[in-house]
């Protein structure tokens, strides 16, 4: 085995561990959000991203920016927005300055649900990370994630 093969194997194993960590965390949070608030992880993420918008220049996100933020295709994001709008959690309206643009805002009901779900999300994340930290394959990734957060670097774009 060459040094390049070893490095590739190490990267592959690291990627597998990262994928495993992500899957475990997402599954744990999904169960908690579904059970407590009838929200999926993606729905929660979308509400969270949209709740951080503001009125004014650069305050609203374009659908592609929203899609990138929740790691979905633009068409999947549009379907997700429609589902949440049907539930009364989002409102869509035409942009005043560009009639082709459509803005999406979180409704009062959506903000209320998001506020109720945020502690559930945060607690489920903490539980999933604590559990993963006990797995020797995942512990270094958990430590790295916590160091990124501790250093003040943003965890999302």
BABA-93616 format. One record per atom (N, C-alpha, C, CB): residue number from 1; residue in three letters; atom name; z, y, x. Coordinates in steps of 0.05 Angstrom, whole numbers, plus 5000, padded with zeros to 4 digits. Last residue first. Glycine has a CB too. Example, Ala and Ser with C-alpha at 12.3 -4.5 7.8 and 13.67 -1.06 7.14 Angstrom:
> 2, ser, N, 5142, 4955, 5257
> 2, ser, CA, 5143, 4979, 5273
> 2, ser, C, 5157, 5001, 5258
> 2, ser, CB, 5114, 4988, 5282
> 1, ala, N, 5156, 4886, 5264
> 1, ala, CA, 5156, 4910, 5246
> 1, ala, C, 5156, 4934, 5264
> 1, ala, CB, 5181, 4911, 5226
# end
This chain:
> 157, unk, N, 5133, 5573, 4523
> 157, unk, CA, 5116, 5597, 4528
> 157, unk, C, 5123, 5618, 4509
> 157, unk, CB, 5088, 5590, 4525
> 156, unk, N, 5199, 5548, 4537
> 156, unk, CA, 5173, 5548, 4523
> 156, unk, C, 5159, 5574, 4528
> 156, unk, CB, 5177, 5543, 4493
> 155, unk, N, 5243, 5556, 4568
> 155, unk, CA, 5234, 5528, 4565
> 155, unk, C, 5208, 5527, 4550
> 155, unk, CB, 5255, 5512, 4550
> 154, unk, N, 5250, 5608, 4617
> 154, unk, CA, 5245, 5599, 4590
> 154, unk, C, 5235, 5571, 4589
> 154, unk, CB, 5224, 5618, 4577
> 153, unk, N, 5304, 5607, 4663
> 153, unk, CA, 5276, 5606, 4659
> 153, unk, C, 5270, 5596, 4630
> 153, unk, CB, 5263, 5586, 4680
> 152, unk, N, 5358, 5606, 4673
> 152, unk, CA, 5348, 5627, 4656
> 152, unk, C, 5318, 5627, 4651
> 152, unk, CB, 5356, 5653, 4667
> 151, unk, N, 5382, 5565, 4699
> 151, unk, CA, 5370, 5586, 4716
> 151, unk, C, 5358, 5609, 4699
> 151, unk, CB, 5349, 5574, 4733
> 150, unk, N, 5394, 5531, 4657
> 150, unk, CA, 5416, 5546, 4670
> 150, unk, C, 5405, 5569, 4687
> 150, unk, CB, 5432, 5527, 4688
> 149, unk, N, 5344, 5509, 4646
> 149, unk, CA, 5357, 5525, 4626
> 149, unk, C, 5378, 5543, 4639
> 149, unk, CB, 5369, 5508, 4605
> 148, unk, N, 5336, 5481, 4694
> 148, unk, CA, 5316, 5501, 4686
> 148, unk, C, 5329, 5520, 4666
> 148, unk, CB, 5291, 5487, 4673
> 147, unk, N, 5380, 5446, 4692
> 147, unk, CA, 5378, 5467, 4713
> 147, unk, C, 5358, 5488, 4706
> 147, unk, CB, 5371, 5454, 4739
> 146, unk, N, 5367, 5414, 4649
> 146, unk, CA, 5390, 5431, 4647
> 146, unk, C, 5391, 5452, 4669
> 146, unk, CB, 5416, 5414, 4648
> 145, unk, N, 5322, 5388, 4672
> 145, unk, CA, 5319, 5404, 4648
> 145, unk, C, 5343, 5424, 4645
> 145, unk, CB, 5317, 5386, 4623
> 144, unk, N, 5347, 5361, 4714
> 144, unk, CA, 5326, 5381, 4720
> 144, unk, C, 5323, 5399, 4696
> 144, unk, CB, 5300, 5367, 4727
> 143, unk, N, 5380, 5326, 4685
> 143, unk, CA, 5392, 5346, 4704
> 143, unk, C, 5372, 5368, 4710
> 143, unk, CB, 5401, 5332, 4730
> 142, unk, N, 5341, 5296, 4659
> 142, unk, CA, 5360, 5311, 4643
> 142, unk, C, 5372, 5333, 4661
> 142, unk, CB, 5382, 5293, 4632
> 141, unk, N, 5318, 5272, 4704
> 141, unk, CA, 5302, 5290, 4687
> 141, unk, C, 5320, 5307, 4670
> 141, unk, CB, 5283, 5274, 4670
> 140, unk, N, 5359, 5240, 4724
> 140, unk, CA, 5348, 5262, 4741
> 140, unk, C, 5332, 5282, 4724
> 140, unk, CB, 5331, 5251, 4763
> 139, unk, N, 5368, 5204, 4679
> 139, unk, CA, 5388, 5224, 4687
> 139, unk, C, 5376, 5246, 4705
> 139, unk, CB, 5410, 5210, 4703
> 138, unk, N, 5331, 5164, 4672
> 138, unk, CA, 5327, 5189, 4658
> 138, unk, C, 5345, 5211, 4667
> 138, unk, CB, 5330, 5186, 4628
> 137, unk, N, 5347, 5119, 4699
> 137, unk, CA, 5319, 5128, 4702
> 137, unk, C, 5315, 5156, 4691
> 137, unk, CB, 5301, 5108, 4687
> 136, unk, N, 5401, 5113, 4683
> 136, unk, CA, 5395, 5121, 4711
> 136, unk, C, 5366, 5130, 4715
> 136, unk, CB, 5401, 5098, 4730
> 135, unk, N, 5427, 5140, 4626
> 135, unk, CA, 5406, 5122, 4635
> 135, unk, C, 5398, 5130, 4663
> 135, unk, CB, 5381, 5121, 4616
> 134, unk, N, 5459, 5182, 4612
> 134, unk, CA, 5472, 5157, 4620
> 134, unk, C, 5452, 5135, 4630
> 134, unk, CB, 5488, 5146, 4596
> 133, unk, N, 5425, 5220, 4594
> 133, unk, CA, 5437, 5224, 4621
> 133, unk, C, 5452, 5200, 4630
> 133, unk, CB, 5456, 5248, 4619
> 132, unk, N, 5413, 5204, 4542
> 132, unk, CA, 5393, 5199, 4563
> 132, unk, C, 5405, 5202, 4591
> 132, unk, CB, 5370, 5219, 4560
> 131, unk, N, 5460, 5223, 4517
> 131, unk, CA, 5454, 5195, 4517
> 131, unk, C, 5434, 5188, 4540
> 131, unk, CB, 5442, 5186, 4490
> 130, unk, N, 5453, 5278, 4525
> 130, unk, CA, 5477, 5265, 4535
> 130, unk, C, 5472, 5235, 4537
> 130, unk, CB, 5501, 5271, 4518
> 129, unk, N, 5405, 5286, 4497
> 129, unk, CA, 5406, 5291, 4526
> 129, unk, C, 5430, 5277, 4538
> 129, unk, CB, 5407, 5321, 4532
> 128, unk, N, 5421, 5274, 4445
> 128, unk, CA, 5400, 5259, 4457
> 128, unk, C, 5400, 5262, 4488
> 128, unk, CB, 5372, 5267, 4446
> 127, unk, N, 5461, 5314, 4437
> 127, unk, CA, 5468, 5285, 4435
> 127, unk, C, 5447, 5268, 4450
> 127, unk, CB, 5470, 5276, 4406
> 126, unk, N, 5429, 5361, 4441
> 126, unk, CA, 5452, 5356, 4460
> 126, unk, C, 5459, 5326, 4460
> 126, unk, CB, 5476, 5373, 4452
> 125, unk, N, 5395, 5352, 4397
> 125, unk, CA, 5384, 5355, 4424
> 125, unk, C, 5406, 5349, 4445
> 125, unk, CB, 5373, 5383, 4429
> 124, unk, N, 5432, 5353, 4356
> 124, unk, CA, 5416, 5329, 4360
> 124, unk, C, 5404, 5329, 4388
> 124, unk, CB, 5394, 5326, 4339
> 123, unk, N, 5450, 5406, 4360
> 123, unk, CA, 5469, 5385, 4364
> 123, unk, C, 5454, 5359, 4370
> 123, unk, CB, 5487, 5381, 4339
> 122, unk, N, 5402, 5434, 4349
> 122, unk, CA, 5416, 5438, 4374
> 122, unk, C, 5435, 5415, 4380
> 122, unk, CB, 5431, 5465, 4374
> 121, unk, N, 5391, 5417, 4296
> 121, unk, CA, 5372, 5413, 4318
> 121, unk, C, 5386, 5414, 4345
> 121, unk, CB, 5349, 5434, 4316
> 120, unk, N, 5437, 5436, 4270
> 120, unk, CA, 5430, 5407, 4270
> 120, unk, C, 5411, 5400, 4292
> 120, unk, CB, 5418, 5399, 4242
> 119, unk, N, 5432, 5491, 4277
> 119, unk, CA, 5455, 5477, 4289
> 119, unk, C, 5450, 5446, 4290
> 119, unk, CB, 5480, 5483, 4274
> 118, unk, N, 5382, 5499, 4248
> 118, unk, CA, 5384, 5504, 4277
> 118, unk, C, 5408, 5490, 4289
> 118, unk, CB, 5387, 5534, 4281
> 117, unk, N, 5384, 5492, 4193
> 117, unk, CA, 5375, 5470, 4209
> 117, unk, C, 5380, 5474, 4239
> 117, unk, CB, 5346, 5465, 4204
> 116, unk, N, 5401, 5541, 4172
> 116, unk, CA, 5417, 5518, 4167
> 116, unk, C, 5410, 5494, 4186
> 116, unk, CB, 5414, 5509, 4138
> 115, unk, N, 5359, 5573, 4190
> 115, unk, CA, 5386, 5579, 4199
> 115, unk, C, 5405, 5555, 4194
> 115, unk, CB, 5397, 5604, 4184
> 114, unk, N, 5317, 5549, 4162
> 114, unk, CA, 5317, 5548, 4191
> 114, unk, C, 5345, 5554, 4202
> 114, unk, CB, 5297, 5570, 4202
> 113, unk, N, 5331, 5562, 4109
> 113, unk, CA, 5330, 5534, 4118
> 113, unk, C, 5331, 5531, 4148
> 113, unk, CB, 5304, 5520, 4107
> 112, unk, N, 5326, 5618, 4112
> 112, unk, CA, 5352, 5605, 4105
> 112, unk, C, 5353, 5576, 4114
> 112, unk, CB, 5356, 5607, 4074
> 111, unk, N, 5272, 5623, 4125
> 111, unk, CA, 5293, 5633, 4144
> 111, unk, C, 5320, 5621, 4138
> 111, unk, CB, 5294, 5664, 4142
> 110, unk, N, 5250, 5601, 4078
> 110, unk, CA, 5245, 5589, 4104
> 110, unk, C, 5266, 5597, 4125
> 110, unk, CB, 5217, 5595, 4114
> 109, unk, N, 5267, 5639, 4040
> 109, unk, CA, 5275, 5611, 4038
> 109, unk, C, 5272, 5596, 4064
> 109, unk, CB, 5260, 5596, 4015
> 108, unk, N, 5239, 5683, 4060
> 108, unk, CA, 5268, 5683, 4060
> 108, unk, C, 5280, 5655, 4057
> 108, unk, CB, 5279, 5701, 4036
> 107, unk, N, 5184, 5657, 4100
> 107, unk, CA, 5196, 5669, 4076
> 107, unk, C, 5226, 5670, 4079
> 107, unk, CB, 5187, 5653, 4050
> 106, unk, N, 5151, 5673, 4159
> 106, unk, CA, 5171, 5656, 4147
> 106, unk, C, 5183, 5671, 4123
> 106, unk, CB, 5193, 5648, 4168
> 105, unk, N, 5081, 5689, 4157
> 105, unk, CA, 5108, 5696, 4162
> 105, unk, C, 5127, 5676, 4148
> 105, unk, CB, 5114, 5725, 4151
> 104, unk, N, 5018, 5694, 4183
> 104, unk, CA, 5036, 5676, 4170
> 104, unk, C, 5064, 5684, 4178
> 104, unk, CB, 5031, 5646, 4179
> 103, unk, N, 4955, 5727, 4174
> 103, unk, CA, 4982, 5726, 4185
> 103, unk, C, 4999, 5706, 4170
> 103, unk, CB, 4996, 5753, 4185
> 102, unk, N, 4889, 5723, 4189
> 102, unk, CA, 4909, 5716, 4169
> 102, unk, C, 4935, 5713, 4184
> 102, unk, CB, 4902, 5689, 4155
> 101, unk, N, 4829, 5761, 4198
> 101, unk, CA, 4855, 5751, 4208
> 101, unk, C, 4874, 5745, 4186
> 101, unk, CB, 4867, 5771, 4227
> 100, unk, N, 4788, 5785, 4175
> 100, unk, CA, 4784, 5757, 4181
> 100, unk, C, 4810, 5744, 4190
> 100, unk, CB, 4763, 5753, 4203
> 99, unk, N, 4801, 5838, 4170
> 99, unk, CA, 4801, 5822, 4146
> 99, unk, C, 4797, 5792, 4151
> 99, unk, CB, 4779, 5833, 4127
> 98, unk, N, 4842, 5872, 4208
> 98, unk, CA, 4820, 5853, 4213
> 98, unk, C, 4820, 5833, 4189
> 98, unk, CB, 4823, 5837, 4240
> 97, unk, N, 4883, 5904, 4191
> 97, unk, CA, 4864, 5915, 4210
> 97, unk, C, 4840, 5897, 4215
> 97, unk, CB, 4877, 5922, 4236
> 96, unk, N, 4916, 5873, 4157
> 96, unk, CA, 4906, 5899, 4148
> 96, unk, C, 4883, 5910, 4165
> 96, unk, CB, 4928, 5919, 4148
> 95, unk, N, 4907, 5804, 4147
> 95, unk, CA, 4913, 5825, 4166
> 95, unk, C, 4900, 5851, 4157
> 95, unk, CB, 4903, 5818, 4195
> 94, unk, N, 4928, 5770, 4089
> 94, unk, CA, 4906, 5781, 4105
> 94, unk, C, 4916, 5804, 4123
> 94, unk, CB, 4883, 5790, 4087
> 93, unk, N, 4982, 5721, 4091
> 93, unk, CA, 4968, 5745, 4080
> 93, unk, C, 4947, 5755, 4099
> 93, unk, CB, 4989, 5767, 4074
> 92, unk, N, 5028, 5671, 4073
> 92, unk, CA, 5004, 5679, 4088
> 92, unk, C, 4992, 5703, 4075
> 92, unk, CB, 4983, 5656, 4090
> 91, unk, N, 5094, 5648, 4081
> 91, unk, CA, 5076, 5665, 4066
> 91, unk, C, 5052, 5672, 4084
> 91, unk, CB, 5090, 5691, 4056
> 90, unk, N, 5137, 5590, 4078
> 90, unk, CA, 5120, 5609, 4092
> 90, unk, C, 5103, 5625, 4072
> 90, unk, CB, 5101, 5594, 4112
> 89, unk, N, 5164, 5560, 4042
> 89, unk, CA, 5178, 5567, 4067
> 89, unk, C, 5162, 5587, 4084
> 89, unk, CB, 5183, 5542, 4083
> 88, unk, N, 5143, 5537, 3996
> 88, unk, CA, 5155, 5564, 3994
> 88, unk, C, 5170, 5573, 4019
> 88, unk, CB, 5174, 5564, 3971
> 87, unk, N, 5114, 5492, 4001
> 87, unk, CA, 5143, 5488, 3996
> 87, unk, C, 5158, 5515, 3994
> 87, unk, CB, 5155, 5472, 4019
> 86, unk, N, 5065, 5512, 4014
> 86, unk, CA, 5068, 5499, 3988
> 86, unk, C, 5098, 5495, 3981
> 86, unk, CB, 5053, 5472, 3987
> 85, unk, N, 5076, 5527, 4066
> 85, unk, CA, 5071, 5548, 4046
> 85, unk, C, 5075, 5537, 4018
> 85, unk, CB, 5043, 5560, 4050
> 84, unk, N, 5080, 5478, 4089
> 84, unk, CA, 5104, 5494, 4088
> 84, unk, C, 5101, 5517, 4069
> 84, unk, CB, 5111, 5505, 4116
> 83, unk, N, 5026, 5461, 4083
> 83, unk, CA, 5048, 5445, 4071
> 83, unk, C, 5074, 5462, 4069
> 83, unk, CB, 5055, 5421, 4088
> 82, unk, N, 5000, 5501, 4113
> 82, unk, CA, 4995, 5498, 4084
> 82, unk, C, 5017, 5483, 4071
> 82, unk, CB, 4968, 5484, 4080
> 81, unk, N, 5019, 5491, 4165
> 81, unk, CA, 5025, 5517, 4152
> 81, unk, C, 5021, 5514, 4122
> 81, unk, CB, 5007, 5539, 4164
> 80, unk, N, 4996, 5440, 4171
> 80, unk, CA, 5025, 5443, 4171
> 80, unk, C, 5033, 5469, 4158
> 80, unk, CB, 5036, 5441, 4200
> 79, unk, N, 4942, 5454, 4172
> 79, unk, CA, 4952, 5436, 4151
> 79, unk, C, 4982, 5438, 4149
> 79, unk, CB, 4943, 5407, 4157
> 78, unk, N, 4942, 5486, 4218
> 78, unk, CA, 4934, 5498, 4193
> 78, unk, C, 4944, 5481, 4169
> 78, unk, CB, 4904, 5501, 4191
> 77, unk, N, 4955, 5447, 4256
> 77, unk, CA, 4973, 5470, 4251
> 77, unk, C, 4967, 5483, 4225
> 77, unk, CB, 4971, 5490, 4274
> 76, unk, N, 4910, 5416, 4254
> 76, unk, CA, 4935, 5404, 4246
> 76, unk, C, 4956, 5426, 4241
> 76, unk, CB, 4946, 5385, 4269
> 75, unk, N, 4872, 5454, 4274
> 75, unk, CA, 4869, 5443, 4247
> 75, unk, C, 4895, 5430, 4237
> 75, unk, CB, 4846, 5423, 4245
> 74, unk, N, 4891, 5463, 4326
> 74, unk, CA, 4891, 5485, 4307
> 74, unk, C, 4888, 5475, 4278
> 74, unk, CB, 4868, 5504, 4314
> 73, unk, N, 4937, 5411, 4347
> 73, unk, CA, 4910, 5423, 4345
> 73, unk, C, 4911, 5445, 4325
> 73, unk, CB, 4889, 5401, 4338
> 72, unk, N, 5002, 5426, 4376
> 72, unk, CA, 4985, 5413, 4356
> 72, unk, C, 4957, 5425, 4358
> 72, unk, CB, 4996, 5415, 4327
> 71, unk, N, 5047, 5452, 4400
> 71, unk, CA, 5033, 5429, 4413
> 71, unk, C, 5018, 5412, 4392
> 71, unk, CB, 5052, 5412, 4429
> 70, unk, N, 5068, 5498, 4384
> 70, unk, CA, 5080, 5474, 4372
> 70, unk, C, 5065, 5448, 4381
> 70, unk, CB, 5078, 5476, 4341
> 69, unk, N, 5039, 5534, 4414
> 69, unk, CA, 5068, 5535, 4415
> 69, unk, C, 5081, 5510, 4404
> 69, unk, CB, 5078, 5559, 4401
> 68, unk, N, 4986, 5525, 4400
> 68, unk, CA, 4994, 5519, 4427
> 68, unk, C, 5025, 5518, 4429
> 68, unk, CB, 4984, 5541, 4446
> 67, unk, N, 4989, 5543, 4347
> 67, unk, CA, 4982, 5515, 4352
> 67, unk, C, 4991, 5507, 4381
> 67, unk, CB, 4952, 5510, 4349
> 66, unk, N, 4999, 5597, 4356
> 66, unk, CA, 5019, 5581, 4342
> 66, unk, C, 5014, 5552, 4348
> 66, unk, CB, 5017, 5586, 4311
> 65, unk, N, 4951, 5611, 4380
> 65, unk, CA, 4976, 5614, 4395
> 65, unk, C, 4998, 5598, 4382
> 65, unk, CB, 4984, 5644, 4396
> 64, unk, N, 4916, 5600, 4338
> 64, unk, CA, 4913, 5584, 4363
> 64, unk, C, 4939, 5587, 4380
> 64, unk, CB, 4889, 5593, 4379
> 63, unk, N, 4931, 5638, 4300
> 63, unk, CA, 4936, 5610, 4294
> 63, unk, C, 4933, 5593, 4320
> 63, unk, CB, 4915, 5600, 4273
> 62, unk, N, 4966, 5692, 4333
> 62, unk, CA, 4942, 5681, 4321
> 62, unk, C, 4947, 5651, 4318
> 62, unk, CB, 4917, 5686, 4339
> 61, unk, N, 5027, 5724, 4316
> 61, unk, CA, 5013, 5705, 4332
> 61, unk, C, 4987, 5696, 4317
> 61, unk, CB, 5030, 5680, 4338
> 60, unk, N, 5048, 5792, 4315
> 60, unk, CA, 5040, 5768, 4301
> 60, unk, C, 5023, 5750, 4319
> 60, unk, CB, 5024, 5775, 4275
> 59, unk, N, 5056, 5833, 4351
> 59, unk, CA, 5079, 5820, 4339
> 59, unk, C, 5072, 5794, 4325
> 59, unk, CB, 5092, 5838, 4320
> 58, unk, N, 5019, 5867, 4372
> 58, unk, CA, 5025, 5843, 4387
> 58, unk, C, 5047, 5826, 4375
> 58, unk, CB, 5032, 5849, 4414
> 57, unk, N, 5047, 5921, 4339
> 57, unk, CA, 5026, 5912, 4358
> 57, unk, C, 5036, 5888, 4373
> 57, unk, CB, 5020, 5935, 4378
> 56, unk, N, 5083, 5900, 4280
> 56, unk, CA, 5075, 5918, 4301
> 56, unk, C, 5055, 5906, 4320
> 56, unk, CB, 5100, 5928, 4316
> 55, unk, N, 5135, 5853, 4266
> 55, unk, CA, 5114, 5871, 4258
> 55, unk, C, 5107, 5889, 4281
> 55, unk, CB, 5122, 5887, 4232
> 54, unk, N, 5144, 5791, 4302
> 54, unk, CA, 5154, 5817, 4292
> 54, unk, C, 5130, 5833, 4283
> 54, unk, CB, 5170, 5832, 4314
> 53, unk, N, 5166, 5722, 4309
> 53, unk, CA, 5146, 5743, 4308
> 53, unk, C, 5159, 5769, 4299
> 53, unk, CB, 5123, 5735, 4289
> 52, unk, N, 5203, 5683, 4304
> 52, unk, CA, 5206, 5701, 4327
> 52, unk, C, 5184, 5722, 4328
> 52, unk, CB, 5205, 5684, 4353
> 51, unk, N, 5187, 5650, 4263
> 51, unk, CA, 5210, 5668, 4258
> 51, unk, C, 5214, 5688, 4281
> 51, unk, CB, 5235, 5652, 4254
> 50, unk, N, 5148, 5619, 4286
> 50, unk, CA, 5139, 5641, 4269
> 50, unk, C, 5162, 5660, 4263
> 50, unk, CB, 5129, 5630, 4242
> 49, unk, N, 5181, 5582, 4315
> 49, unk, CA, 5161, 5599, 4329
> 49, unk, C, 5154, 5623, 4312
> 49, unk, CB, 5136, 5583, 4336
> 48, unk, N, 5210, 5559, 4272
> 48, unk, CA, 5223, 5573, 4294
> 48, unk, C, 5205, 5592, 4308
> 48, unk, CB, 5235, 5552, 4314
> 47, unk, N, 5170, 5535, 4241
> 47, unk, CA, 5187, 5556, 4229
> 47, unk, C, 5200, 5573, 4251
> 47, unk, CB, 5208, 5544, 4211
> 46, unk, N, 5151, 5499, 4280
> 46, unk, CA, 5134, 5519, 4269
> 46, unk, C, 5150, 5542, 4257
> 46, unk, CB, 5115, 5507, 4249
> 45, unk, N, 5197, 5467, 4288
> 45, unk, CA, 5185, 5482, 4311
> 45, unk, C, 5168, 5505, 4301
> 45, unk, CB, 5169, 5463, 4329
> 44, unk, N, 5202, 5444, 4237
> 44, unk, CA, 5224, 5461, 4248
> 44, unk, C, 5212, 5479, 4270
> 44, unk, CB, 5247, 5443, 4259
> 43, unk, N, 5154, 5415, 4235
> 43, unk, CA, 5160, 5436, 4215
> 43, unk, C, 5181, 5455, 4226
> 43, unk, CB, 5169, 5424, 4189
> 42, unk, N, 5163, 5380, 4278
> 42, unk, CA, 5140, 5399, 4279
> 42, unk, C, 5145, 5422, 4259
> 42, unk, CB, 5113, 5384, 4273
> 41, unk, N, 5206, 5350, 4260
> 41, unk, CA, 5209, 5366, 4284
> 41, unk, C, 5187, 5387, 4286
> 41, unk, CB, 5207, 5347, 4309
> 40, unk, N, 5212, 5359, 4188
> 40, unk, CA, 5204, 5345, 4212
> 40, unk, C, 5208, 5362, 4237
> 40, unk, CB, 5174, 5336, 4210
> 39, unk, N, 5264, 5365, 4140
> 39, unk, CA, 5245, 5378, 4158
> 39, unk, C, 5237, 5359, 4180
> 39, unk, CB, 5257, 5404, 4170
> 38, unk, N, 5308, 5356, 4107
> 38, unk, CA, 5281, 5348, 4098
> 38, unk, C, 5260, 5363, 4114
> 38, unk, CB, 5278, 5354, 4068
> 37, unk, N, 5358, 5362, 4128
> 37, unk, CA, 5344, 5386, 4119
> 37, unk, C, 5316, 5381, 4108
> 37, unk, CB, 5343, 5406, 4141
> 36, unk, N, 5383, 5315, 4146
> 36, unk, CA, 5399, 5338, 4138
> 36, unk, C, 5385, 5360, 4124
> 36, unk, CB, 5412, 5349, 4161
> 35, unk, N, 5342, 5278, 4157
> 35, unk, CA, 5365, 5270, 4141
> 35, unk, C, 5381, 5294, 4130
> 35, unk, CB, 5384, 5253, 4158
> 34, unk, N, 5307, 5308, 4188
> 34, unk, CA, 5298, 5296, 4163
> 34, unk, C, 5321, 5290, 4145
> 34, unk, CB, 5282, 5270, 4169
> 33, unk, N, 5340, 5322, 4232
> 33, unk, CA, 5328, 5343, 4215
> 33, unk, C, 5318, 5332, 4188
> 33, unk, CB, 5304, 5356, 4230
> 32, unk, N, 5354, 5271, 4252
> 32, unk, CA, 5375, 5290, 4244
> 32, unk, C, 5363, 5311, 4225
> 32, unk, CB, 5387, 5303, 4268
> 31, unk, N, 5305, 5247, 4264
> 31, unk, CA, 5323, 5235, 4245
> 31, unk, C, 5343, 5255, 4234
> 31, unk, CB, 5337, 5211, 4258
> 30, unk, N, 5285, 5285, 4302
> 30, unk, CA, 5271, 5280, 4277
> 30, unk, C, 5289, 5268, 4256
> 30, unk, CB, 5247, 5261, 4282
> 29, unk, N, 5321, 5278, 4344
> 29, unk, CA, 5321, 5304, 4329
> 29, unk, C, 5307, 5300, 4302
> 29, unk, CB, 5307, 5326, 4346
> 28, unk, N, 5307, 5226, 4360
> 28, unk, CA, 5335, 5233, 4352
> 28, unk, C, 5336, 5258, 4335
> 28, unk, CB, 5353, 5236, 4378
> 27, unk, N, 5253, 5232, 4373
> 27, unk, CA, 5261, 5213, 4352
> 27, unk, C, 5289, 5220, 4341
> 27, unk, CB, 5260, 5184, 4362
> 26, unk, N, 5256, 5269, 4415
> 26, unk, CA, 5242, 5276, 4390
> 26, unk, C, 5250, 5258, 4367
> 26, unk, CB, 5212, 5275, 4395
> 25, unk, N, 5285, 5239, 4453
> 25, unk, CA, 5295, 5264, 4443
> 25, unk, C, 5282, 5271, 4416
> 25, unk, CB, 5291, 5287, 4463
> 24, unk, N, 5249, 5195, 4462
> 24, unk, CA, 5277, 5191, 4453
> 24, unk, C, 5289, 5216, 4440
> 24, unk, CB, 5295, 5181, 4476
> 23, unk, N, 5203, 5222, 4480
> 23, unk, CA, 5203, 5206, 4456
> 23, unk, C, 5230, 5201, 4445
> 23, unk, CB, 5190, 5179, 4462
> 22, unk, N, 5222, 5246, 4528
> 22, unk, CA, 5212, 5263, 4506
> 22, unk, C, 5212, 5247, 4479
> 22, unk, CB, 5183, 5272, 4512
> 21, unk, N, 5235, 5200, 4558
> 21, unk, CA, 5256, 5220, 4551
> 21, unk, C, 5247, 5237, 4527
> 21, unk, CB, 5261, 5238, 4575
> 20, unk, N, 5184, 5177, 4562
> 20, unk, CA, 5206, 5162, 4549
> 20, unk, C, 5228, 5182, 4540
> 20, unk, CB, 5218, 5141, 4568
> 19, unk, N, 5158, 5216, 4592
> 19, unk, CA, 5148, 5209, 4566
> 19, unk, C, 5170, 5194, 4549
> 19, unk, CB, 5123, 5191, 4568
> 18, unk, N, 5188, 5213, 4639
> 18, unk, CA, 5187, 5238, 4623
> 18, unk, C, 5178, 5233, 4595
> 18, unk, CB, 5169, 5258, 4637
> 17, unk, N, 5176, 5161, 4655
> 17, unk, CA, 5204, 5168, 4649
> 17, unk, C, 5205, 5194, 4632
> 17, unk, CB, 5220, 5172, 4675
> 16, unk, N, 5121, 5166, 4664
> 16, unk, CA, 5131, 5146, 4644
> 16, unk, C, 5160, 5153, 4635
> 16, unk, CB, 5130, 5117, 4655
> 15, unk, N, 5121, 5203, 4706
> 15, unk, CA, 5109, 5210, 4680
> 15, unk, C, 5119, 5191, 4658
> 15, unk, CB, 5079, 5208, 4683
> 14, unk, N, 5146, 5172, 4745
> 14, unk, CA, 5159, 5196, 4736
> 14, unk, C, 5148, 5205, 4709
> 14, unk, CB, 5155, 5219, 4756
> 13, unk, N, 5107, 5132, 4752
> 13, unk, CA, 5134, 5125, 4742
> 13, unk, C, 5149, 5149, 4732
> 13, unk, CB, 5150, 5111, 4765
> 12, unk, N, 5066, 5165, 4771
> 12, unk, CA, 5062, 5149, 4747
> 12, unk, C, 5089, 5141, 4735
> 12, unk, CB, 5045, 5124, 4752
> 11, unk, N, 5088, 5183, 4818
> 11, unk, CA, 5081, 5202, 4797
> 11, unk, C, 5078, 5188, 4771
> 11, unk, CB, 5054, 5216, 4805
> 10, unk, N, 5094, 5134, 4845
> 10, unk, CA, 5118, 5150, 4839
> 10, unk, C, 5112, 5170, 4817
> 10, unk, CB, 5127, 5165, 4865
> 9, unk, N, 5040, 5120, 4850
> 9, unk, CA, 5058, 5103, 4835
> 9, unk, C, 5083, 5118, 4827
> 9, unk, CB, 5066, 5078, 4852
> 8, unk, N, 5022, 5161, 4882
> 8, unk, CA, 5011, 5158, 4855
> 8, unk, C, 5029, 5141, 4838
> 8, unk, CB, 4983, 5145, 4857
> 7, unk, N, 5051, 5151, 4928
> 7, unk, CA, 5055, 5176, 4914
> 7, unk, C, 5045, 5174, 4886
> 7, unk, CB, 5041, 5199, 4930
> 6, unk, N, 5031, 5100, 4941
> 6, unk, CA, 5059, 5103, 4936
> 6, unk, C, 5065, 5129, 4920
> 6, unk, CB, 5076, 5104, 4962
> 5, unk, N, 4977, 5113, 4951
> 5, unk, CA, 4984, 5094, 4930
> 5, unk, C, 5013, 5097, 4922
> 5, unk, CB, 4978, 5065, 4938
> 4, unk, N, 4984, 5146, 4996
> 4, unk, CA, 4972, 5157, 4971
> 4, unk, C, 4979, 5139, 4947
> 4, unk, CB, 4942, 5160, 4974
> 3, unk, N, 5003, 5110, 5033
> 3, unk, CA, 5021, 5132, 5024
> 3, unk, C, 5011, 5144, 4998
> 3, unk, CB, 5023, 5153, 5047
> 2, unk, N, 4982, 5043, 5012
> 2, unk, CA, 4981, 5068, 5028
> 2, unk, C, 5000, 5089, 5017
> 2, unk, CB, 4952, 5079, 5028
> 1, unk, N, 5000, 4977, 5017
> 1, unk, CA, 5000, 5000, 5000
> 1, unk, C, 5000, 5025, 5018
> 1, unk, CB, 5024, 5000, 4981
# end
